């Protein structure tokens, strides 16, 4: 069977690495990279480190407003689908590439499989929420990482083709954790002592496009005085410069280019705490047993909050500072995300294709 997998952003590259290994055991996979993340630090390094097959198509869409980016992805993906005539299209997560791939396939009557289906933040101001809801409602196979995701779909009337598989990020992390420890020199490069520093990532428009939010976040990190490694998304850097916050960065913050997967795993795994507005980083923090402070008012990974390892603070300077000083996980560390999801997805895809 011919399967087209569509990726375009860092989290999708990580998920794709694990799933592609399984799919290619029994199927022909054609890989489309939309180019949504095109910076080498946000794209090329992941394909190299994770040994992801070279994309068969690189669409070169790049950045831009949501409508323009989604529209260009949609048009270019449609051309590839008409040419390749796949039996199934596989999309990941909640990006504009995900929505464009799902729409293009559904309009051509090609079955759609959605990896990481059923997540909800219940915040329609987030473009990711719009994307994930729409893709779920047009998908034929919905691979859910948690029971909460299954329940979310059921509440929206989606029960057919829904499978609780666990989370493919677990497979990626387990496969690469030891490799990261052996190869990465990130702690030595920045003179980081395990457990004595913070990791900060900020990329969501709700923060990066708001000068007050960025000032509060940066100010709170400066207030705490702890050494903080800050891998800076290109758009975040551009906005920090525009807001005149870049040159006045507190001395305890170490800004750096976005890190490859192995360096990021090594840095997160040894951090005292992680501060982020990323859904994927929240989950990785939990899997690495590192306390997470989420710079949002909501999260699609509510399980990590309920388990006591994640706390929501928004961009409130006082709350951020208080949680850096005081937050410690409560209770145990339950298995929230399972294991072997990539293998399960490979098997379910095979069963579905044989039954079509």
N, C-alpha and C positions, 0 to 999 in steps of 0.2 A: 504494500500500500504506500502511496505517496502522501507525506504529511508536510505541510508548510508551517514552519515555526517563525513567529514574528517577534523581534526584540528591537529595543531602541534606547534603553536606559540602563544604568548601572545595576539596579536590583534585578532586572530581567536577564542580564548577562549571567549573573550568579545562579539564578534559578535554571536557566537554560543549560548551563554546564552539566548539571546533574541529570536533567530529564533527557537531554540529547543522547547521553551515553546509553540510556535504556532504549530509547526509540530506535537508535541505529542498529541495535542487535537484530531487529526483525523487520524494520521498515526503511524505506527511502525517505530521508529528511532533506528538505530544501530550506535553507536558512535565509531569512530576509532581515537585514539590519536597516532600519529606517533612517538612521543618522540623527535621531532626536538628541542623543548625546554624541557629540562629534569631537569634542576635545580629546586629545590622546590620553590624558590622565583619567578621563571619564569613560573611555571606550577601549582603545587599542590594548592597554595594559591588562584589561580583564580577559580579553580573548587569549592573550599570551600566557598569563599566569594560570588561567583555569583550563587551558588546553581546549578551548571551544573551537570547533571546526570553522574555517574561514567562511564568512557569509557568501552564499551563492549570488546574492543581490545586495548591493549597498545603495540605498535610495538617495542619500545625501540631502535629506530634508532640512536638517539644521534647526536653529531656534526661530522663534517668532511668536506672534499672538496665537492664542489657542485655536481660533477658527482657521487661520492661515495654515498653521502647522498640521492640524488634523485634516484639513482639506487636501493638502499636498500629499500627506501620507495615504489618504484614502484613494486618490487618483492613481498614485504610483503603485500601490499594492494591488489595486484592481487590475492593472495592466499585467502584473506578474501572475496573478491568479488565472486570468484568461489564457495566458501563454502556457502555464504549467498544468492546469487542470488537476489540482490535488484532490485527494479523497477526504481530507480533513485539514482545517486550519487551527493551529494551536496558538493562543495568545496568553500573555502573562500579566497579572497585576492590574494596574489602574492608570496607565499613562495615556497620552493622546495616541501613541502608536497602538496601544491595546484597543482603544475604541475604533480607530480607523480600520484595523485588521478585522475586527469582529463585524463591523458594518459592511466592509467590502465583501467578505465571505458570505454573510447572510443574504445580501442582495443578489449574489450569484448562486444561491441555494447550495452552498458548500457547508457541511456541518462544521460547527465551531466548538472547540474545547477551551475552557477557561481555567487556567491554573491560578489558584488563590481566589477562588470564587467565594461570594457570601460575606466579604468584609464590609462593615458599615461603621462610619463615624457619626452618622446621622447629622451631618453638617453639609448642607447643599451649597454652602459658599465655597467649599473646596472643590476644585475641578476634578480631583481624583475621585471624589464621591460620585459625581455625575457619571464619570467614565465607567466605574465599576458597576453601578446600578444598571446602566444601559447594556453593558456587555453581558451581564448575568441574564438579562431578560431576553437576549437573542441567542444564547448559547445552548447547545445540545448536550454537552458534557460539562458538568460543573464540579471541579475538584476542590473541595473545601479543606482548609488546614485545621479547622477546629470545629467542635460541636456547635459553638456559638454561631459560626458562619452557616452551618446547616440550618440552625433555627432561624437565622435572619432570612434565609431564602424561603423557608416554609411560611414565614409570616407574610411574605410577598406573593404567596401562591405558587412558588417554584418548588416542585418535588421530583419531577421527572428528570432523570439523568444526573441526579445529585449524589456525590460520593464523598464520604469522609475519608480522606487519604492521609491526613497529616501534612506537615509542611516541608516542601522540598528544600527550603533553606537549611533545615537540619542536616540533610544529606550533604549539602555543599560545605557546611561548617565542619562537620565531622571528617569529611574527606580531606579538608585543607588545614585543619587546626594544627596538626603536628608539623606539616610542611611549613606553615607560617612561623612556628617557633624555631625551626631549624634555619630557615633562610632569611627571615626578616632581621634587619639591623636598625629598625626604626627607634628603639629605645636608646641604643648607643648614639645614634645620629643626633638626637635631641636631648641627651643626658637626662632621660626619664627614669625615675626610680619606681619599680613596681608598687602599686598601691598608694603612691604619693602624688599623683597628678590626675587631672581631669581630661576628658575628651569633650570637645564641643563641635557639633555640626548644626548648621542652619541653612536651609535651602528653600523652605516653603514661602511663596509670595506673601502670605499673610504676615510673615515676619520680615522677610528681606525687602519688601516694597514699602515697609512702614518705618520711617526714621525713628519714631519714638520707641517702637519695639526693639529695634537694633541697639539703640542707645541704652535701653534698660537692660538688655541681655548682656551686652559688652560691659556695661557698668557694674552689673552684679558679679560677673566673673572677676573684674578688677577688684571689687570690694573684698572678695574672699581671699585673695592673695595667693591662691594655690597655682602652681605651674599648670598651664592648660594648653594642650595641643589642639589647634584649630585648623583642620583641613578645610580650606575655603573654596566653596563652589564658585565657578567663574561669575555667575550672576550676582552672588552675594558680595564678592570682591568689588565688582563694578558699582554696586549700590553703596557699599561702605565708603568708597572713595567719593561718590556723589554726595553722600550725607556728611562728608568731612569727618568721618570717624576712623578712617584707615590710618592716617598718620598720627592720631592720638591714642592708638591702641594701648591699653595698660601693659606694663612691662612683664607681667606674669603670663600673658597670652603669647603663644608661639604660633603665628599664622604660617601655614604651609600650603602647597598645592594639594589638590585632592589626592588621596593615597590609593594605591592599588589594593586589591582585595587582601593579599597576604600581609602587607604592612598594616592595613586597617584592622585585620583580625588580631595581629600581635599587639597593636597599640590598645585596642579595646579590651582585650583579654587581661591586660595588666593594669588597667586604669582603676583608680579608686572609685570614681563615679563617671557616668556618661550623661551629658546634657545634649538633647537633640530635639528637632521637630520632625525627624524622619520616622516613618512607620517601620521600615526595614531595620533601622539601627535600634529602635526599641526592642524589636524581637531578638536581634543579635545580642544585645546586652543581656537579655534574659537567658538566652542559650549559653552565654559565657559566664553566667552568675555574677554579673556586675550591676549594682544599683543604677537605675535610670531615672533621670529627671527630665520630663517631657515638656518642651516649651510650647505647649498647645493647651487649649481648653478641653479637648476631646481626643479620643484615640480609637482607631479601629482594632487595636489589640487590648481590649478591655480585660482579657484574662491576666495580663501581666500586672495590671493595677490591682485586680482582685486578689492576686497571689501575694501582693505586698512588695513587689520588686520594682514597681514603677509608680511615679507620682506625677500628677498633672499640675503645672504651675503657670501656664500661659507665658506672657512676657512681663510678669510682675516682678520688679526688681527685688522687693523685700522677700517675696515667696521664694524666688530663686536662691537668694543668699541664705535664707533659713534652711532650705532643703540641702544645699551644699554642706552646711554645717551639721545638720541634725539628722537627715534622712538615713535610716538603716532598714533593710528588709525585715519584715516581720513574718513569722511562720516558717514553713519549710520551702522547698523548691520543687513543686509538683511538675510532672511531665505534662506539659501543655500541648506540645506540638508533634508528638509521636516520632517515628523514624521509618525509613524505607518508603517514603512517599513517592519518590521517583520511580521505583520499581512497581509500585501499585498503579501509578498512572500509566506506565508502559503496558502493563497487563490489561488495564481497563480500556485503553485505546485499542489494543488488539482485539479484545472481545467485542467492542462496539463495531469496529470495522468489519469483522467477520459476520456480524449480524445484520449489517446494512444491506 
